[in-house]
Amino acid sequence: MTILAITGGIGGAKLALGLTHFLTPNELIFLANTGDDFEHLGLYISPDIDTLIYTLAGVVDPDRGWGRSEETWHCLDTLAYLGEPSWFQLGDQDLAVHIARTHALKRGKNLSEITDRIRIALGVKYRILPVSDDPIRTFLHTSIGRLSFQEYFVKKRCEPTVNQIEYEHSNACLNPRLDLSELEGVIICPSNPYLSIGPMLAIDSLFEFLQSTRIPVVAVSPVVAGKAIKGPTAKIMQELGVAVSAIAVARHYKELINGFIVDESDIDSVPEIESMDISVSAYPSVMTTLQDRIKLARHSVNFVRSLSQQ
Amino acid sequence: MTILAITGGIGGAKLALGLTHFLTPNELIFLANTGDDFEHLGLYISPDIDTLIYTLAGVVDPDRGWGRSEETWHCLDTLAYLGEPSWFQLGDQDLAVHIARTHALKRGKNLSEITDRIRIALGVKYRILPVSDDPIRTFLHTSIGRLSFQEYFVKKRCEPTVNQIEYEHSNACLNPRLDLSELEGVIICPSNPYLSIGPMLAIDSLFEFLQSTRIPVVAVSPVVAGKAIKGPTAKIMQELGVAVSAIAVARHYKELINGFIVDESDIDSVPEIESMDISVSAYPSVMTTLQDRIKLARHSVNFVRSLSQQ
């Protein structure tokens, strides 16, 4: 039986790495967000998938959390010199992945096939499935207009105020490689619920599966003590008029989950979340070291398994 | 009035650089070969145009004669690691040009517009016109079958025996930006007559112009003392059953030129070339230093101008 880990980029990838330290490739499968994917300078870029692959392959830049370690930027510097947009950071090694992916897409391969090839080449033994092989795209309606995800996130550095999030996917299908019948449980990684997990849940069949399945579905809170662990989660929740709290995240996922992991510091929120008919576990969930990641990952799997025995 | 320099890659670019040292951007225009252009990993690559731009911009690698100096190869190494073909050398800085060009072509720009943008960005003040904005492609029929130019030249390192050269260009038009009426003379640079100049001359209107014009057309021999200065010229001439000599090159161009520059060491060939009704000038034509290039360039222009006064 297999654990499905639903994940976005940096935050989710940390827990993902922890999971690979004790589950085998048969016991674990990743479903990755593609709502951030975009075309830039003619290259098809899948930031969350790349972050996940680089993290699991051990080649991610440890400080940035994205892109490759020991990266160089000679191509990007030259692109800027030629007057091309340089706001999106394209490292020289990273570029190879974008070139290979774009070329393969042009030859008719789908994103799953390409992801498989790249992660295998980089030595990642775990299956990584794009949530869909069809395009899904996240747009943000903001104080300065409707922005694509990367325009908002990278070009505008999350500065505009977000009024609404739009998930565009004309009937995108859940990745058909995902065999739901082999799953023993689901972990929603501590990625941004709106920007990273949201686009995936906007695919009806995934939402409906999580809503109706009898296997345990556990989310790990990306909000700790009223602050987001990483990125613009807190800012966006505020702007959307949601309290920045583990409780609000639990409420956001409430139809889909039967287990929720909050940080120890949010122990006070347990009764309120439990009142939503959700089992709650409080555990240290700030992942600084690799050991933190493995511990939280192990705790998450144990929690899933304990719920399946109820 | 303007000198038109018709040029291929490395050999021609040396003379081209010499020309820029005393002619102004109004007095000189380059017509560059695109028969070597190809798509590789989804990128549109124009090797001869790039060599010319890099040479004129002073950023060409001085040892290789192509690509950029102080180049790095991190993207190419990663492409190889991902299992992508790595026989074509894509430097990290060089890649930026391919990405920018490919992206612009996709957006409907033509090769002339893109070439202009790239050479201007790199500080080249001289006009560089692709011989055509339409695709032209050189193929070689060889001992191991029909090969595209880059397959023959780079992948197979010119090793297969050449039986025949094929210039494929479905009615490609001579670059309409080239104003033939402004020309005072033409210099055919010492590029490979078959691989670099041949594809350009296969465009009927260019061939016919050179054949019928009253302005002087001077070729500089790429063969010196029975050897090619650079690349596979000698090998190909042999395989095509042509003597490797300045005389054979003059005979090859005979319908088009009225002036021919041979190296001093080929002074014995002058009478035979003159018997083809071609004026001949013997001059040191091995370009080792920048001074050699400038001297040969100046001599070529003087020779053109002397012929126009006859």
Interface residues (C-beta under 8 A of the other chain):
Chain A: L41 G42 L43 T72 H74 C75 L76 D77 T78 L79 Y81 L82 G83 E84 D92 Q93 L95 A96 V97 I99 A100 T102 H103 K106 R117 I118 A121 L122
Chain B: L41 G42 L43 T72 H74 C75 L76 D77 T78 L79 Y81 L82 G83 E84 D92 Q93 L95 A96 V97 I99 A100 T102 H103 K106 R117 I118 A121 L122
